[in-house]
Amino acid sequence: MISALGRHVVVKSQIQSLDDSADLYSLVFNTLLGLRNINIEDLDVKLKNIPSFELLPNINQAVDRLVKAIKSKERILLYGDYDVDGVTSTTIMYDFLKQIGANVVPVLPNRNSGYGLSKELIDLFSKYSNLVLTLDNGTTAVHEIKYAKEKYNMDFIILDHHMINHGEDMPEAILVNPNLEEDNKLKGLCTAGLSFYMVGALRRALGVDFDIKKYLDLVAVGTVADVMPINSLNRVLISKGLELINKIKDMSWDMATDFGKAGMKALINYISKTQNGNQKIITAKDIGFSIAPRINAAGRIRKPQIALKLLAEKNYEKARILAEDLNKINQDRRRISNEMFKEAYSLASQSNDDFVILGKQTWHHGVLGIVAGRLSNKLKKPTGIFHINNTHAVGSIRSVEGLDVHKLLSNLSYMFDKWGGHAGAAGVTIKKEYFDAFRQKINDLLKRESFEVDRVLEVDMELPLRSVDKRIEEIIEKLSPYGELNPEPIFISQDITISSISSKGVGVRVKTLDKDKEIELSCFEEELFVKLRPGQRLKAIYNIDSYGINMIDVVFC
């Protein structure tokens, strides 16, 4: 089947749903479980079920070094990253160490200074501390840490989850990274999750009475934002984190202040109500689409320290001011990315290139990846968006299904000053004078590649719209949180007739008839809803969330 949006529709389970049968609910539940390889035991989300921190490689050495620093009041310098995982993990470590009386200073880089350590940063850090704890970076900083050791005799603890190229040199540091071991049960943790484990280990080593569960909100935000797999461990951490976030949402300002969560309360206050003003349940989707972008916005177009300051803030008046500032920054980020997208789309429309490479001096480097992703999705072409300065072009590249952009770029690595990424996305820094040649060469290479943009929409199973009720919604909720390895269930319903269409905010409200039952769906895909007309017969492809039923595509009959 080909959908209205040109996708090949593949129904993974060919089981016909038992319409109006008592067995319908168990059929839907068991089918969704089986398709995701989820064991029923995995749905028992209890913290006592998660693996011990002792499974983390080098955790004991890291704890010993930190305990020594804490007891001697040696200054600990935390160096994080400007993305959500970097900010949340730094917040967890900073708040814990500060509250137990450690001498601690948090530092976050701006996008201008780039990701990770540099010799310039080490020269600066050496003036303030002999002990650096890196968070969400450091695994590949072999040369930088060697420089720090040789010149300043500095100690480094690295708390990181990035992949390790086994066989290559490791940094001269205490490296706490579950990817050091192929079969480590803690693989899949982001650095916010690793920080949660670290404060648990420190709490035990120091013998302090401290409730580390108060950090689960930050763990959930970091895990969802970094698109970590929803395995049994992350399912527990996200679920418990969301419980805490919703608890904070319902607290009074005084209670949130006493609980030390004025910052999170102020942040989620912007997204805690539905369009009609009612309190809503915050889900993993809200983290991904509302909470994380606000935290990310600070690092994209201003300073990530603003987000760190907010998340660590205990005073509700200060928290409200910081949250308002962060919300305005996010609005600016949206405006900047929308303006850039319109300009980039106009330029791309004038080009016949199959690999779109665009660059301007005026384009903001903080939103390059966002614009590249939107344009690639719109054009169905691999796309690179670059900020060009006096000497270099710095860009983000996004691919399309079926093309390994990392493999393609590796043929031109000799042209790059810096580059990295994976099959679907990459970052490139190239000298300004090579930019036009790069655009030509990448298009020449693409012409030799035999690939097709294979747009597939995988549907879990058939489920008539008329069968969607409270119990089906409870099944969807029970299988949450959704994300990597556990996508939101998608259903298809046969022989549907559109009865009416009306506007609804940024989308439309579609009323349909399934036999004699009228069902209302929301549709936010402009490319889809402009094709819909009352009276059309179709197969509706949809998902279900806390907002209702969402039409995501159709197959016209």
Residue pairs with C-beta under 8 A, 6 or more apart in sequence:
1 8
1 9
1 539
1 555
2 8
2 9
2 555
3 9
3 457
3 541
3 553
3 554
3 555
4 528
4 531
4 538
4 553
4 554
4 555
4 556
5 455
5 457
5 525
5 527
5 528
5 553
6 455
7 455
7 456
7 457
7 553
8 454
8 455
8 456
8 457
9 457
9 459
9 492
9 541
9 553
9 555
10 456
10 457
10 458
10 459
11 459
11 460
11 461
11 462
11 492
12 35
12 458
12 459
12 460
12 461
13 31
13 34
13 35
13 460
13 461
15 27
15 31
15 461
15 462
16 462
17 24
17 27
17 28
17 461
17 462
17 463
17 464
17 467
18 24
18 27
19 464
19 466
19 467
20 467
24 467
25 471
25 472
25 475
28 461
28 463
28 472
28 475
29 475
29 478
29 479
31 460
31 461
32 460
32 461
32 475
32 479
32 489
33 39
33 40
33 479
35 460
35 461
36 479
36 485
36 486
38 479
38 486
39 232
41 232
42 232
42 235
43 235
43 478
43 479
45 235
45 236
45 239
45 240
46 236
47 213
47 236
47 240
49 232
49 236
50 233
50 236
50 237
51 185
51 186
51 233
53 59
53 197
53 198
53 200
53 201
54 60
54 201
55 178
55 184
55 185
55 186
56 176
56 178
56 184
56 186
56 194
56 197
56 201
57 175
57 176
57 177
57 178
57 180
57 181
57 184
58 174
58 175
58 176
58 180
59 176
59 197
59 198
59 201
60 201
61 174
62 157
62 159
62 174
62 176
62 198
62 201
63 198
63 201
63 202
63 205
64 205
65 131
65 155
65 157
65 174
66 76
66 133
66 157
66 202
67 202
67 205
67 206
68 74
69 75
69 76
69 102
69 103
69 131
70 76
70 97
70 100
70 101
70 102
70 202
70 206
73 102
73 103
74 103
74 129
74 130
74 131
75 103
75 104
75 105
75 128
75 129
75 130
75 131
76 97
76 102
76 103
76 104
76 105
76 129
76 131
76 133
77 104
77 105
77 107
77 125
77 128
77 129
77 131
77 132
77 133
78 90
78 93
78 94
78 97
78 104
78 105
78 106
78 107
78 132
78 133
78 135
79 107
79 108
79 109
79 117
79 121
79 125
79 132
79 133
79 134
79 135
79 137
79 138
80 86
80 87
80 89
80 90
80 106
80 107
80 108
80 109
80 134
80 135
80 136
80 137
80 304
80 308
81 87
81 90
81 108
81 109
81 115
81 116
81 135
81 136
81 137
81 304
82 108
82 109
82 110
82 111
82 115
82 298
82 299
82 300
82 304
83 136
83 225
83 226
83 296
83 299
84 221
84 222
84 225
84 226
84 292
84 295
84 296
85 136
85 190
85 191
85 192
85 222
85 225
85 226
86 108
86 135
86 136
86 137
86 191
86 299
86 304
87 108
87 295
87 298
87 299
87 304
87 307
87 308
87 311
88 192
88 195
88 218
88 219
88 221
88 222
88 225
88 295
88 311
89 135
89 136
89 159
89 190
89 191
89 192
89 194
89 195
89 218
89 222
90 106
90 108
90 135
90 308
91 106
91 218
91 308
91 311
91 312
92 192
92 195
92 196
92 199
92 215
92 218
92 219
93 104
93 106
93 133
93 135
93 159
93 195
93 198
93 199
94 104
94 106
94 308
94 312
95 215
95 260
95 312
96 199
96 202
96 210
96 212
96 215
97 104
98 104
99 210
100 202
100 206
100 208
100 210
105 128
105 129
106 308
107 125
108 299
108 303
108 304
108 305
108 308
109 115
109 116
109 121
109 304
110 299
110 303
110 304
111 299
111 300
111 365
111 366
112 365
113 121
115 137
116 137
116 138
116 140
116 141
116 144
117 134
117 137
117 138
117 141
117 144
117 145
118 144
119 144
119 147
121 144
122 144
122 147
122 148
122 151
122 152
122 154
125 132
125 148
125 154
126 148
126 151
126 152
126 154
129 154
130 152
130 153
130 154
130 155
131 154
131 155
131 156
131 157
132 148
132 154
132 155
132 156
132 157
133 156
133 157
133 158
133 159
134 141
134 156
134 157
134 158
134 159
134 160
135 159
135 160
135 191
135 195
136 159
136 160
136 161
136 162
136 190
136 191
137 158
137 160
137 162
138 145
138 156
138 158
138 159
138 160
138 171
138 173
138 175
139 158
139 160
139 162
139 163
139 164
139 171
139 175
139 177
140 162
140 171
141 158
141 171
142 168
142 169
142 170
142 171
142 172
145 156
145 171
145 172
145 173
146 171
146 172
148 154
148 156
149 172
155 173
155 174
156 171
156 172
156 173
156 174
157 173
157 174
157 176
158 171
158 173
158 174
158 175
158 176
158 177
159 176
159 177
159 191
159 194
159 195
159 198
160 175
160 176
160 177
160 191
160 194
161 177
161 178
161 179
161 189
161 190
161 191
161 193
161 194
162 177
162 179
163 179
164 170
164 177
164 179
164 180
176 194
176 198
178 184
178 186
178 187
178 188
178 189
178 194
179 187
181 187
185 233
186 194
186 197
186 233
188 228
188 229
188 231
188 233
188 234
189 197
189 223
189 228
189 233
189 234
190 222
190 223
190 226
190 228
191 222
191 226
192 218
192 219
192 221
192 222
192 223
192 226
193 219
193 222
193 223
193 228
193 233
193 234
193 237
195 215
195 219
196 212
196 215
196 216
196 219
196 237
199 210
199 212
199 215
200 212
203 210
203 212
213 240
213 244
214 244
214 259
214 260
214 261
216 237
216 240
216 241
216 243
216 244
217 241
217 244
217 245
217 248
217 261
217 264
218 241
218 264
218 311
219 237
219 238
219 241
220 237
220 238
220 240
220 241
220 242
220 244
220 245
220 284
220 287
221 241
221 245
221 287
221 291
221 292
221 295
223 234
223 237
223 238
223 241
224 238
224 284
224 287
224 288
224 292
224 481
224 483
225 287
225 288
225 291
225 292
225 295
225 296
227 483
227 484
228 234
228 483
228 484
229 483
229 484
229 485
230 238
230 481
230 482
230 483
230 484
230 485
230 486
231 485
235 481
235 486
238 284
238 481
238 483
239 480
239 481
242 282
242 283
242 284
242 287
242 481
245 264
245 268
245 282
245 287
246 281
246 282
248 256
248 259
248 261
248 264
248 265
248 268
249 265
249 268
249 269
249 272
249 279
249 282
250 279
251 259
251 261
251 265
253 262
253 265
253 316
254 316
256 262
256 264
256 265
256 316
257 314
257 315
257 316
260 314
262 313
262 314
262 315
262 316
262 318
262 319
263 310
263 311
263 312
263 313
263 314
263 319
263 322
263 323
264 311
265 316
265 319
266 310
266 313
266 316
266 319
266 320
266 322
266 323
267 291
267 294
267 295
267 310
267 311
267 323
267 326
268 282
268 291
269 323
270 290
270 294
270 323
270 327
271 282
271 286
271 290
271 291
272 279
272 280
272 282
273 279
273 280
274 280
274 547
275 505
280 286
280 546
281 546
282 291
283 480
283 481
283 545
283 546
284 480
284 481
284 482
284 483
285 482
285 545
285 546
288 483
293 330
293 333
294 307
294 326
294 327
294 329
294 330
295 307
295 311
295 326
297 326
297 329
297 330
297 332
297 333
298 304
298 305
298 306
298 307
298 326
298 329
299 307
299 366
300 333
300 366
300 367
301 329
301 332
301 333
301 336
301 364
301 366
301 367
302 329
306 322
306 325
306 326
306 329
307 326
309 322
310 319
310 322
310 323
310 326
313 319
313 322
333 366
333 367
336 364
336 366
336 367
337 367
337 370
337 371
337 374
340 363
340 364
340 367
340 371
340 385
341 371
341 374
341 375
343 360
343 363
344 358
344 363
344 371
344 375
344 385
345 375
345 378
345 379
347 358
348 356
348 358
348 375
348 379
348 383
353 381
353 439
353 443
354 381
354 382
354 443
354 446
354 447
355 381
355 382
355 383
355 384
355 439
355 442
355 443
355 446
356 375
356 376
356 379
356 381
356 382
356 383
356 384
357 383
357 384
357 386
357 395
357 435
357 438
357 439
357 442
357 443
358 383
358 384
358 385
358 386
359 385
359 386
359 387
359 388
359 393
359 395
359 435
360 386
360 387
360 388
361 387
361 388
361 389
363 371
363 385
363 386
363 387
363 388
364 387
365 387
365 394
368 385
368 386
368 387
368 394
368 395
368 396
369 385
369 396
369 398
369 425
371 385
372 383
372 384
372 385
372 395
372 396
372 397
372 398
373 398
373 425
375 383
375 385
375 398
376 382
376 383
376 398
376 399
376 400
380 400
380 453
380 455
381 400
382 397
382 398
382 399
382 400
382 403
382 405
382 446
383 397
383 398
384 395
384 396
384 397
384 398
384 428
384 442
385 395
385 396
386 393
386 394
386 395
386 428
386 435
387 393
387 394
387 395
388 394
388 432
388 435
389 432
390 432
391 431
391 432
392 417
392 429
392 430
392 431
392 432
393 428
393 429
393 430
393 431
393 432
393 435
394 427
394 428
394 429
395 427
395 428
395 429
395 430
396 425
396 426
396 427
397 405
397 409
397 421
397 425
397 426
397 427
397 428
398 405
398 424
398 425
399 405
399 423
399 424
399 425
400 453
401 453
401 454
401 455
401 456
402 451
402 452
402 453
402 454
403 446
403 449
403 451
403 453
404 423
405 421
405 423
405 424
405 425
405 426
406 421
406 422
406 423
406 426
407 423
408 442
408 445
408 446
408 449
409 416
409 419
409 421
409 426
409 428
409 442
411 445
412 438
412 441
412 442
412 445
413 419
415 430
415 434
415 437
415 438
415 441
416 428
416 429
416 430
417 429
417 430
417 431
418 427
418 428
418 429
419 426
419 427
419 428
419 429
420 426
420 427
421 427
430 438
457 490
457 541
457 552
457 553
458 490
459 490
459 491
459 492
459 541
460 489
460 490
460 491
461 491
461 492
462 491
462 492
462 493
462 494
463 472
463 491
463 492
463 493
464 493
464 494
464 514
465 493
465 496
465 512
465 514
465 517
465 519
465 521
465 540
465 542
465 549
466 514
466 515
466 517
466 519
468 519
468 544
468 549
472 544
473 544
476 488
476 489
476 544
476 545
479 486
479 489
482 488
488 543
488 545
489 543
489 544
490 541
490 542
490 543
490 552
491 541
491 542
491 543
491 544
492 539
492 540
492 541
492 542
492 555
493 514
493 539
493 540
493 542
494 539
495 514
495 537
495 539
495 557
496 512
496 513
496 514
496 537
496 538
496 539
496 540
497 512
497 513
497 535
497 536
497 537
497 538
498 510
498 511
498 512
498 532
498 533
498 534
498 535
498 536
498 538
499 511
499 512
499 513
499 518
499 534
500 510
500 511
500 534
501 508
501 509
501 510
501 511
501 529
501 532
501 533
501 534
502 508
502 509
502 511
503 509
504 522
506 524
507 522
507 523
507 524
507 525
507 526
507 529
508 522
508 523
508 529
508 532
509 520
509 521
509 522
509 523
510 520
510 521
510 522
510 523
510 529
510 532
510 551
511 518
511 519
511 520
511 521
512 518
512 519
512 520
512 521
512 540
513 519
519 549
520 548
520 549
521 540
521 542
521 548
521 549
521 550
521 551
522 547
522 548
522 549
522 550
522 551
523 529
523 532
523 550
523 551
523 552
524 550
525 551
525 552
525 553
528 551
528 552
528 553
528 554
532 554
536 556
537 556
537 557
538 554
538 555
538 556
538 557
539 554
539 555
539 557
540 551
540 554
541 551
541 552
541 553
541 554
541 555
542 549
542 550
542 551
542 552
543 549
543 550
543 552
544 550
